[in-house]
Structure formats: C-alpha cells, structure tokens
Amino acid sequence: MSKILIRGAKVLGGEPQDVLIDGELTAAVGTGLSAEGAEVVEADGKVLLPGLVDLHTHLREPGREDSETVLTGTRAAASGGFTAVFAMANTFPVADTAGVVEQVWRLGKESGYCDVRPIGAVTVGLEGKKLAELGAMNDSAAQVSVFSDDGKCVDDAVIMRRALEYVKAFGGVVAQHAQEPRLTEGAQMNEGVVSAELGLGGWPAVAEESIIARDVLLAEHVGSRLHICHLSTAGSVEIIRWAKSRGIDVTAEVCPHHLLLTEEMVRTYNPAYKVNPPLRTERDVRALREALADGTIDIVATDHAPHPHEDKDCEWAAAAMGMVGLETALSVVQETMVETGLLDWAAVADRMSFTPARIGNATGHGRPVAAGEPANLTLVDTAYRGQVDPARFASRSRNTPYEGRELPGRVTHTWLRGKATLMDGKLT
C-alpha cells in the first residue's frame, strides 16, 4: 500500500505538523516525520481537515441523470473536500424500497470518489400517506439510518409520529423538510416587504416554524431522534434552542447559501437565487450564523440541488428551485463563519465532518486526524481568493448563485481512505 507524507499542514487550523498516511490509515501525526518511499505533499501551511460529510445531497440518479449522476455528484463532492455524502430519496423511482437504496449505494461504491449513504423516503412515493419500507431499508446492504421526504414535508402529524416511533427501534433519525404546504401554495420567495414590492407569492417564515414546533413536540412525546433540514429563519432557531433546553433529541442543519445570501438577491429575478426554503432577510442570516456558532444549529449541509440549464434559464415563476453547493460550501463557510471570527477551523471540522457523520452514523468518517484513524482527509488553501467559474465544476449542472463572485479558500487535495481523489485541485 502507498505511503503519503503531508508536510507542514495546519491540522484543524493549529500549528503546522506532518501527517503520514500508510495505506488506508493515518499512521502518524507530528513534526519532522519521514518515511522512505513516501509521496510527499508540501502543505505549506494549508489547513488539514477530516474529510467533509454532507448530510443533504441530491445526486438525482436514478431518473434525472440529465441533472446529475452518482458519478458526477461524487466527483463534485471530492472537489469540495467531501469524503461522504448522504443522497436524498426524491429520485425517479423514489428511494422508498430496499432495492432502490441498494442501487444508489452500489453506484456510490462503483464511483470511488466518495462514500454514498442513501437516505430512505419516509413515505411511499413521497406522497405522505403510507410509511415506506423503513425497516427493510435499514436491513439492506445500504444500512439506511436516515429517512426523509425532502422536497416535500411530512405534513400529516400521525404519519410523522409513526415514522418517529418506527425508526426509534433501530436508532434511526427522521429528517424533516419543514414546510406547511397550505401556507406555501404558489409561493415564490420569502414573504415580506420585498415579495410585496416584486409582486411574487410570499413564503412565510411561519410555514417552516409551525412544522418544526409540532415535530419537536412529537419527538419529545415519542422519545425519538429528529433532524431538521435546511433551517432558514430566526424563529426556527429559537424553537430549536427551546427544544434543546428541554432535552429533546433534535438536530438541525443550515445551508451555506442561507448563511450568505438574502432575499434582496431576488430583485434581479435571476432564477439562480430561487431555492427551497427561500432566501430570507438579513436578520435571519445573522441569527443563523450566531446559532451555528453557538451550537444551536448542529451542522452545515449543502442541499446540493443540480438542475439542467433549461430548468433554470427561464422566467422566475417557471424555474426549478435549488442550487448546486458541494464545490463552494467550504468557501462560503470560510467567508461567513471563519473570516468573521464566529468559528475557528476546529469548529468547522465539527460542523462539517464530526457531527454530520455522527448524526448519519457514517462509520469511518468524521474521525480525528490521528494515528490509527481512517485517512479521510481534505487539504485547504485558505489564503486563496478567486472567482467562481461554473464551467470548471465537476457537477453535471451549473446552477450556482455565486457565478463570478470572489470567494476565499480552495480545496487542493482530498483523500478517501488514503487514496487521493483530488490532487493539486484536479480530480484523479
């Protein structure tokens, strides 16, 4: 097995150290390390993090390979420093059976660029009427432990309660897309002054907050694990903070775009800014940043949502909702959280690797950079500054809100169990 010596890396942002990879494991961490025959990577003060883990990725396969495939999506993940991604269930067919989740899992194994952990649907066909085969998906080769109807809300309280009860039996978690459907019919953007000025259907914060409030109470009643997808409002933060103060077993994620962008971007009518949940107010952005910093929000998740050109290059009302995010996530977090002093790099490792791996039970990921641990690592040139060029993305889709925008930081290397998937910024 090959040996790799990473020389002079700031492990989790600390003092420069050498890291020796031997085969699939990290063999040693220290200063002045040497290894005969090892390939040497001069880190020159770059930051070394554990491989990133994304709990919320849309890989689109099977069924929408025009948007993304497991191969292209995992190549994008490796480019962004990710060594594991959780693939959402809203595919065609829906990942609501053991057969479909095993297909996605096997495609991930074949791609080789990162580990793919399928997320199972909560209900059959994402229709919200009947529980899917939760136990069978957990027992399958894919060992599914996270379940979500993401893209749709499990709005029926009885179905949600039953799902929470069912997954409790094997330590699973239900990840809720919090959106009361009746309150968001025809919604196009955040409800407020800007939506009124633009004449676009408003998406009220209470549509998210009311579902979260209901579900944390259900989770408390059942004694089960609940995860809230793409939390986006200041009110939602307060509900999660309250729930945690009561000891309710709830976790929450925020997307990079909700840490940086606001509803003001919609004034351009550029569909690149159309996303679910919508971009919110500056007050919401500040609350989300503070909540991620103090641990109320547990993790950053990309909600990487690729769409083909024709689904975005159209009038606002007809455009699909969603943004690609795997290849820009770490840069946005650096700009919004690290360079503002809200998080250090060790805390970034917690929010983007350690904790998402724990929530999703991603064995072998989210582990310390230490001897004897799996060599799932990412090296980041934090001094880099450059404009985002979608033409250089590894993703099959280009629907980014950051085209032409300067962002800091660049992933230069990614290793999956000691094997380089990205070297000097190029996929292997």
C-alpha positions as CSV (number, residue, x, y, z in Angstrom):
1,M,0.0,0.0,0.0
2,S,1.2,3.5,-0.8
3,K,2.6,6.0,1.8
4,I,1.9,9.7,1.6
5,L,3.6,12.3,3.8
6,I,1.7,15.6,4.1
7,R,4.3,18.0,5.3
8,G,3.6,21.2,7.3
9,A,-0.2,21.2,7.4
10,K,-2.1,23.1,10.0
11,V,-4.2,20.2,11.4
12,L,-7.6,21.7,12.2
13,G,-6.1,25.1,11.9
14,G,-3.4,24.6,14.6
15,E,0.4,24.7,14.4
16,P,2.0,23.1,11.3
17,Q,2.5,19.3,11.6
18,D,3.4,16.4,9.4
19,V,0.8,13.7,8.7
20,L,1.8,10.3,7.4
21,I,-0.7,8.2,5.5
22,D,0.1,4.5,5.2
23,G,-2.4,2.5,3.2
24,E,-6.0,3.3,4.3
25,L,-5.0,4.7,7.7
26,T,-3.3,7.8,9.2
27,A,-0.1,6.3,10.6
28,A,1.4,9.2,12.4
29,V,0.9,12.9,13.2
30,G,3.8,15.0,14.5
31,T,6.8,17.2,13.5
32,G,9.8,16.1,11.5
33,L,8.2,12.9,10.2
34,S,9.8,11.0,7.4
35,A,9.0,7.8,5.5
36,E,11.1,6.0,3.0
37,G,9.5,5.9,-0.4
38,A,6.5,8.1,0.6
39,E,4.9,10.5,-1.8
40,V,5.5,14.0,-0.3
41,V,2.8,16.6,-0.4
42,E,4.1,20.0,0.7
43,A,1.2,21.6,2.5
44,D,2.9,25.0,3.1
45,G,0.6,26.0,6.0
46,K,-2.6,24.8,4.3
47,V,-5.3,23.7,6.7
48,L,-5.9,19.9,7.0
49,L,-9.4,18.8,8.0
50,P,-11.1,15.5,8.3
51,G,-13.0,14.6,5.1
52,L,-16.2,16.6,5.0
53,V,-19.5,14.9,5.3
54,D,-22.7,16.2,3.7
55,L,-25.9,15.0,5.2
56,H,-28.0,16.5,2.5
57,T,-27.1,15.9,-1.2
58,H,-29.3,15.4,-4.3
59,L,-27.5,13.0,-6.7
60,R,-30.6,12.7,-8.9
61,E,-29.8,9.1,-10.0
62,P,-31.9,7.1,-10.8
63,G,-34.2,9.0,-13.1
64,R,-32.8,12.5,-13.6
65,E,-29.3,11.8,-15.0
66,D,-29.7,14.9,-17.1
67,S,-29.1,16.9,-13.8
68,E,-26.6,14.7,-12.1
69,T,-25.4,11.2,-11.7
70,V,-23.9,9.4,-8.7
71,L,-20.5,9.6,-10.5
72,T,-20.6,13.3,-11.4
73,G,-22.1,14.2,-8.0
74,T,-19.4,12.3,-6.1
75,R,-16.7,13.9,-8.3
76,A,-18.2,17.3,-7.3
77,A,-18.1,16.1,-3.7
78,A,-14.4,15.2,-3.9
79,S,-13.7,18.6,-5.5
80,G,-15.3,20.2,-2.5
81,G,-13.4,18.2,0.1
82,F,-16.2,15.7,0.9
83,T,-15.5,12.0,1.5
84,A,-19.1,11.0,2.3
85,V,-22.5,12.3,1.2
86,F,-26.0,11.3,2.1
87,A,-28.2,11.0,-1.1
88,M,-31.8,12.2,-0.8
89,A,-34.6,10.0,-1.7
90,N,-36.5,12.2,-4.2
91,T,-35.3,10.2,-7.3
92,F,-37.3,8.5,-10.0
93,P,-38.2,5.9,-8.8
94,V,-38.3,7.2,-5.3
95,A,-35.8,5.6,-2.9
96,D,-38.6,4.1,-0.8
97,T,-37.6,0.4,-1.0
98,A,-34.5,-1.7,-0.2
99,G,-33.9,-2.3,-3.9
100,V,-33.6,1.4,-4.8
101,V,-31.4,2.4,-1.9
102,E,-29.1,-0.6,-2.6
103,Q,-28.9,0.6,-6.3
104,V,-27.8,4.1,-5.2
105,W,-25.3,2.6,-2.6
106,R,-23.8,0.3,-5.2
107,L,-23.4,3.2,-7.7
108,G,-21.6,5.0,-5.0
109,K,-19.2,2.1,-4.4
110,E,-18.5,2.0,-8.2
111,S,-17.8,5.7,-8.5
112,G,-15.0,5.6,-5.9
113,Y,-14.8,9.4,-5.4
114,C,-16.6,9.4,-2.0
115,D,-18.8,7.1,0.1
116,V,-22.5,7.4,-0.7
117,R,-25.0,6.8,2.1
118,P,-28.6,6.7,0.7
119,I,-31.4,8.4,2.6
120,G,-34.7,6.4,2.5
121,A,-38.1,8.0,1.9
122,V,-40.3,8.3,4.9
123,T,-43.5,7.6,2.9
124,V,-44.2,5.6,-0.2
125,G,-43.6,7.7,-3.3
126,L,-43.1,10.8,-1.1
127,E,-46.9,11.0,-1.1
128,G,-47.2,11.4,2.7
129,K,-49.9,8.7,3.0
130,K,-48.2,5.5,3.9
131,L,-44.9,4.7,5.6
132,A,-42.2,3.3,3.3
133,E,-40.2,0.2,4.0
134,L,-38.1,1.8,6.7
135,G,-37.1,-1.5,8.4
136,A,-36.2,-3.2,5.1
137,M,-34.1,-0.3,4.0
138,N,-32.3,-0.3,7.3
139,D,-31.7,-4.1,7.0
140,S,-30.5,-3.7,3.4
141,A,-26.9,-3.7,2.2
142,A,-27.2,0.1,2.3
143,Q,-27.9,0.1,6.0
144,V,-30.1,3.2,5.8
145,S,-30.5,5.1,9.1
146,V,-31.7,8.5,7.9
147,F,-35.1,8.9,6.4
148,S,-36.6,12.0,4.7
149,D,-39.3,13.0,2.2
150,D,-37.1,16.1,1.4
151,G,-38.6,18.2,-1.3
152,K,-41.9,17.6,0.4
153,C,-42.9,17.9,4.1
154,V,-44.3,15.0,6.1
155,D,-47.3,17.3,7.0
156,D,-49.6,14.6,8.5
157,A,-48.9,14.5,12.2
158,V,-50.0,10.9,12.6
159,I,-47.7,9.7,9.8
160,M,-44.8,11.7,11.3
161,R,-45.4,10.3,14.8
162,R,-45.5,6.7,13.3
163,A,-42.2,7.3,11.5
164,L,-40.5,8.6,14.6
165,E,-41.8,5.6,16.5
166,Y,-40.6,3.2,13.8
167,V,-37.0,4.5,13.5
168,K,-36.6,4.5,17.2
169,A,-36.4,0.7,17.1
170,F,-33.1,0.8,15.3
171,G,-31.7,4.1,16.3
172,G,-32.6,5.9,13.0
173,V,-33.5,9.5,12.5
174,V,-36.2,11.3,10.6
175,A,-35.0,14.4,8.7
176,Q,-37.9,16.7,8.1
177,H,-38.4,19.2,5.3
178,A,-40.3,21.8,7.4
179,Q,-42.8,23.4,5.0
180,E,-46.5,23.6,5.8
181,P,-47.9,23.0,2.3
182,R,-51.1,25.0,2.7
183,L,-49.2,28.1,3.8
184,T,-46.9,28.0,0.8
185,E,-49.2,27.4,-2.1
186,G,-47.9,29.4,-5.1
187,A,-45.0,30.8,-3.0
188,Q,-42.0,32.1,-5.0
189,M,-39.8,33.8,-2.4
190,N,-39.7,34.9,1.3
191,E,-42.9,36.6,2.4
192,G,-42.2,40.2,3.3
193,V,-41.6,43.7,2.0
194,V,-39.5,42.6,-0.9
195,S,-42.1,40.0,-2.1
196,A,-44.8,42.7,-1.9
197,E,-42.7,45.1,-3.9
198,L,-41.9,42.5,-6.6
199,G,-45.4,41.0,-6.7
200,L,-44.2,37.5,-6.1
201,G,-46.1,35.0,-3.9
202,G,-44.8,35.0,-0.4
203,W,-43.4,32.1,1.6
204,P,-44.0,33.0,5.3
205,A,-41.5,32.0,8.0
206,V,-44.3,30.5,10.0
207,A,-44.7,27.8,7.3
208,E,-41.3,26.5,8.5
209,E,-41.6,27.3,12.1
210,S,-45.0,25.7,12.7
211,I,-43.8,22.3,11.4
212,I,-40.6,22.5,13.5
213,A,-42.6,23.3,16.6
214,R,-45.0,20.4,16.0
215,D,-42.3,18.0,15.3
216,V,-40.0,18.7,18.3
217,L,-43.0,18.1,20.5
218,L,-43.7,14.8,18.6
219,A,-40.1,13.8,19.0
220,E,-40.3,14.5,22.8
221,H,-43.5,12.5,23.1
222,V,-42.1,9.5,21.3
223,G,-38.5,9.8,22.6
224,S,-37.1,9.6,19.1
225,R,-34.5,11.4,17.0
226,L,-35.5,14.3,14.8
227,H,-33.3,16.2,12.4
228,I,-34.5,19.5,10.7
229,C,-33.3,20.1,7.2
230,H,-32.2,23.5,5.8
231,L,-33.4,25.6,8.7
232,S,-33.7,29.2,7.4
233,T,-35.4,31.6,9.9
234,A,-34.6,33.3,13.2
235,G,-37.9,32.0,14.6
236,S,-36.8,28.4,13.7
237,V,-33.6,29.0,15.6
238,E,-35.5,30.0,18.7
239,I,-37.7,26.9,18.6
240,I,-34.6,24.6,18.2
241,R,-32.9,26.4,21.1
242,W,-36.0,25.9,23.3
243,A,-36.3,22.2,22.3
244,K,-32.7,21.6,23.2
245,S,-33.1,23.3,26.5
246,R,-35.8,20.7,27.3
247,G,-33.6,17.8,26.3
248,I,-35.4,16.9,23.1
249,D,-33.2,14.8,20.8
250,V,-33.3,17.2,17.8
251,T,-30.5,18.3,15.5
252,A,-30.6,20.9,12.7
253,E,-28.7,22.0,9.6
254,V,-28.1,25.2,7.8
255,C,-27.1,25.5,4.1
256,P,-24.2,27.7,3.1
257,H,-26.4,29.9,0.9
258,H,-28.6,30.8,3.9
259,L,-25.5,32.0,5.7
260,L,-24.5,34.4,2.9
261,L,-27.4,35.4,0.6
262,T,-30.6,37.3,1.4
263,E,-34.0,37.9,-0.3
264,E,-32.6,41.1,-1.8
265,M,-30.9,39.0,-4.4
266,V,-34.4,38.1,-5.8
267,R,-34.7,41.7,-7.1
268,T,-32.5,40.6,-10.0
269,Y,-35.2,38.0,-11.0
270,N,-32.2,35.6,-11.6
271,P,-33.6,32.1,-11.1
272,A,-30.1,31.1,-9.7
273,Y,-31.4,32.6,-6.4
274,K,-34.6,30.6,-6.4
275,V,-34.4,27.9,-3.7
276,N,-36.4,25.9,-1.2
277,P,-36.6,27.2,1.5
278,P,-36.2,30.7,0.1
279,L,-33.5,33.2,0.8
280,R,-34.6,35.1,3.9
281,T,-33.8,38.5,5.5
282,E,-30.5,39.9,6.8
283,R,-31.9,39.4,10.3
284,D,-32.4,35.7,9.6
285,V,-28.9,35.4,8.2
286,R,-27.4,36.9,11.3
287,A,-29.5,34.6,13.5
288,L,-28.4,31.6,11.5
289,R,-24.7,32.5,11.8
290,E,-25.0,33.0,15.5
291,A,-26.9,29.8,16.0
292,L,-24.3,27.8,14.0
293,A,-21.5,29.4,16.1
294,D,-23.2,28.6,19.5
295,G,-24.2,25.1,18.5
296,T,-27.9,25.6,18.4
297,I,-27.6,24.6,14.7
298,D,-25.5,21.5,14.6
299,I,-24.2,21.2,11.1
300,V,-23.7,22.7,7.7
301,A,-25.3,20.7,4.8
302,T,-25.2,21.7,1.2
303,D,-28.7,20.7,-0.1
304,H,-26.7,20.3,-3.4
305,A,-29.6,20.5,-5.9
306,P,-28.5,20.3,-9.5
307,H,-30.8,21.2,-12.4
308,P,-30.2,21.2,-16.1
309,H,-29.8,24.5,-18.0
310,E,-33.3,24.6,-19.3
311,D,-34.9,24.3,-15.8
312,K,-33.1,27.4,-14.6
313,D,-32.6,29.6,-17.7
314,C,-36.2,30.7,-17.9
315,E,-38.6,33.2,-16.2
316,W,-38.6,33.2,-12.4
317,A,-42.0,31.6,-11.9
318,A,-41.3,28.6,-14.2
319,A,-37.8,28.0,-12.8
320,A,-36.9,25.0,-10.6
321,M,-35.9,25.6,-7.0
322,G,-32.4,24.7,-5.9
323,M,-28.6,25.4,-6.2
324,V,-25.6,23.3,-6.5
325,G,-23.3,23.6,-3.5
326,L,-20.8,20.8,-3.0
327,E,-17.9,22.7,-4.7
328,T,-18.5,26.0,-3.0
329,A,-19.7,25.0,0.5
330,L,-16.4,25.3,2.4
331,S,-15.5,28.6,0.7
332,V,-18.8,30.1,1.8
333,V,-18.4,28.8,5.4
334,Q,-14.9,30.3,5.4
335,E,-16.2,33.7,4.3
336,T,-19.3,33.8,6.6
337,M,-18.0,32.0,9.7
338,V,-14.2,31.8,9.8
339,E,-13.3,35.2,8.5
340,T,-16.0,36.8,10.7
341,G,-14.4,35.2,13.7
342,L,-17.5,33.2,14.5
343,L,-15.8,29.8,14.1
344,D,-12.3,28.5,14.0
345,W,-11.2,25.6,11.8
346,A,-11.6,23.1,14.6
347,A,-15.2,24.2,14.9
348,V,-15.7,23.9,11.1
349,A,-14.4,20.3,11.3
350,D,-17.1,19.7,13.9
351,R,-20.0,21.3,11.9
352,M,-18.9,19.8,8.6
353,S,-17.4,16.4,9.5
354,F,-17.6,15.1,13.1
355,T,-21.2,16.0,13.8
356,P,-22.9,15.1,10.4
357,A,-21.1,11.8,10.5
358,R,-22.4,11.1,14.0
359,I,-26.0,12.1,13.1
360,G,-26.0,9.9,10.0
361,N,-24.0,7.0,11.5
362,A,-21.3,7.3,8.8
363,T,-18.8,4.8,10.2
364,G,-15.2,5.7,9.5
365,H,-16.0,9.3,8.7
366,G,-15.9,12.3,11.0
367,R,-12.9,10.9,12.8
368,P,-10.0,12.7,14.4
369,V,-6.8,13.4,12.4
370,A,-4.8,11.0,14.5
371,A,-2.7,7.8,14.2
372,G,-4.8,4.7,13.6
373,E,-7.8,6.6,12.2
374,P,-9.1,6.2,8.6
375,A,-7.2,8.5,6.2
376,N,-10.3,10.5,5.1
377,L,-8.8,14.0,4.8
378,T,-9.0,17.3,3.0
379,L,-6.4,19.9,2.5
380,V,-7.5,23.5,2.1
381,D,-5.6,26.5,0.8
382,T,-7.2,29.1,2.9
383,A,-5.2,32.0,1.5
384,Y,-6.6,31.5,-2.0
385,R,-9.0,34.0,-3.4
386,G,-10.8,33.5,-6.8
387,Q,-13.9,34.0,-8.8
388,V,-16.4,31.1,-9.0
389,D,-16.4,29.7,-12.6
390,P,-19.3,27.2,-13.0
391,A,-17.7,25.9,-16.3
392,R,-15.0,24.3,-14.1
393,F,-17.4,22.4,-11.9
394,A,-17.3,18.7,-11.8
395,S,-21.0,18.6,-11.2
396,R,-23.1,18.0,-14.3
397,S,-25.2,21.1,-13.6
398,R,-24.1,24.7,-13.3
399,N,-27.0,26.4,-11.3
400,T,-24.9,28.3,-8.8
401,P,-25.7,31.7,-7.3
402,Y,-22.0,32.5,-7.0
403,E,-21.0,32.8,-10.7
404,G,-18.4,35.5,-11.0
405,R,-18.3,36.1,-7.2
406,E,-15.0,36.1,-5.4
407,L,-14.9,33.5,-2.6
408,P,-12.0,32.6,-0.3
409,G,-10.3,29.2,0.1
410,R,-9.8,26.3,-2.3
411,V,-9.6,22.5,-1.6
412,T,-6.4,21.3,-3.1
413,H,-6.4,17.6,-2.0
414,T,-8.9,15.1,-0.8
415,W,-8.1,11.6,0.3
416,L,-10.6,8.8,0.7
417,R,-9.2,6.0,2.9
418,G,-5.7,7.0,1.9
419,K,-6.4,7.2,-1.8
420,A,-6.2,10.6,-3.4
421,T,-9.5,11.6,-5.2
422,L,-8.3,15.2,-5.7
423,M,-4.6,16.2,-6.2
424,D,-3.5,19.8,-6.7
425,G,-7.0,20.8,-7.4
426,K,-7.5,18.2,-10.1
427,L,-9.6,15.0,-9.8
428,T,-7.6,11.8,-10.1
